[in-house]
Amino acid sequence: MLAITINLVSAIVCIALVLNLWRLFVGPELPDRLLALDTMYINCIALIILLGMWLGSPLYFEAALLIAMLGFVSTAALCKYLLSGDIIE
């Protein structure tokens, strides 16, 4: 039962990833594209965690944590760049 659920949720997250990719390319303004990119890395983290659950390996959870930290820092840096035009003042 758990394998069926993991497969179903993985398919749904992949669909969300494709829709975010569409928003990244079609987004009318730059903040929309930045939000789509932020949501894409969150969906990738979800896929990595689902893969770790499917394989039963805790190594994937550590990789997801590392990607989450890098994604947060990069999103904060991009937002600061959009607001002020410079990352380091």
Backbone torsions as a table, in degrees:
resi	resn	phi	psi	omega
1	MET	NA	-38.7	-179.9
2	LEU	-66.9	-36.1	179.7
3	ALA	-65.0	-38.8	178.2
4	ILE	-65.9	-41.5	179.9
5	THR	-65.5	-42.6	179.1
6	ILE	-64.0	-40.1	177.2
7	ASN	-64.7	-41.6	179.5
8	LEU	-65.5	-45.3	179.9
9	VAL	-67.3	-36.3	176.6
10	SER	-62.7	-40.5	177.1
11	ALA	-64.1	-41.0	-179.9
12	ILE	-66.9	-41.3	178.5
13	VAL	-66.8	-35.9	176.2
14	CYS	-65.0	-39.0	175.8
15	ILE	-63.5	-41.7	177.4
16	ALA	-64.3	-36.0	178.2
17	LEU	-65.6	-40.5	177.6
18	VAL	-66.7	-39.6	177.7
19	LEU	-66.6	-35.2	175.5
20	ASN	-68.3	-36.4	176.5
21	LEU	-64.0	-39.0	176.3
22	TRP	-63.0	-42.6	179.3
23	ARG	-67.1	-31.7	178.8
24	LEU	-65.7	-39.6	-179.5
25	PHE	-82.5	-34.1	-173.1
26	VAL	-97.8	-16.6	-173.6
27	GLY	-44.0	131.2	-173.9
28	PRO	-69.2	-30.7	-178.1
29	GLU	-131.0	167.4	-177.4
30	LEU	-65.2	-40.1	176.9
31	PRO	-62.0	-33.0	175.9
32	ASP	-63.9	-40.5	179.5
33	ARG	-69.3	-37.3	177.3
34	LEU	-66.1	-39.9	177.3
35	LEU	-66.4	-37.5	176.4
36	ALA	-65.2	-39.3	177.8
37	LEU	-66.2	-40.1	177.1
38	ASP	-63.1	-42.5	179.2
39	THR	-70.1	-30.6	178.4
40	MET	-66.3	-40.3	179.4
41	TYR	-71.3	-29.6	174.9
42	ILE	-66.8	-40.4	176.5
43	ASN	-66.1	-36.7	176.6
44	CYS	-65.2	-37.2	175.6
45	ILE	-62.9	-41.8	178.2
46	ALA	-62.5	-39.9	178.0
47	LEU	-66.0	-38.3	178.4
48	ILE	-66.1	-40.6	178.1
49	ILE	-65.9	-40.8	176.6
50	LEU	-63.7	-37.0	176.5
51	LEU	-65.3	-39.3	176.9
52	GLY	-64.9	-36.8	176.7
53	MET	-68.8	-38.7	-178.2
54	TRP	-68.1	-40.1	-179.6
55	LEU	-86.6	-17.7	-179.7
56	GLY	73.8	30.7	-178.2
57	SER	-114.4	127.9	179.3
58	PRO	-75.9	-9.2	-179.0
59	LEU	-64.2	-33.8	-179.0
60	TYR	-68.4	-28.8	178.5
61	PHE	-69.5	-36.0	176.3
62	GLU	-68.2	-38.4	177.2
63	ALA	-65.1	-39.3	178.3
64	ALA	-65.5	-37.5	177.6
65	LEU	-65.5	-41.0	178.3
66	LEU	-65.0	-42.5	178.1
67	ILE	-66.0	-35.7	178.3
68	ALA	-64.4	-42.2	179.0
69	MET	-66.3	-43.3	178.7
70	LEU	-66.2	-37.2	178.5
71	GLY	-66.1	-38.7	178.3
72	PHE	-64.8	-45.1	-179.2
73	VAL	-65.0	-41.8	-179.4
74	SER	-68.3	-36.6	177.2
75	THR	-66.4	-41.4	177.6
76	ALA	-64.2	-39.9	179.4
77	ALA	-67.4	-41.5	178.7
78	LEU	-66.3	-38.5	177.7
79	CYS	-65.3	-41.3	177.5
80	LYS	-64.1	-38.6	178.0
81	TYR	-65.5	-39.2	179.0
82	LEU	-67.3	-36.4	-177.1
83	LEU	-76.5	-43.2	-173.1
84	SER	-114.6	-14.3	-179.7
85	GLY	84.9	-0.2	179.1
86	ASP	-146.0	140.4	-178.9
87	ILE	-84.0	-46.8	-179.7
88	ILE	-107.7	124.9	-178.1
89	GLU	-93.0	NA	NA
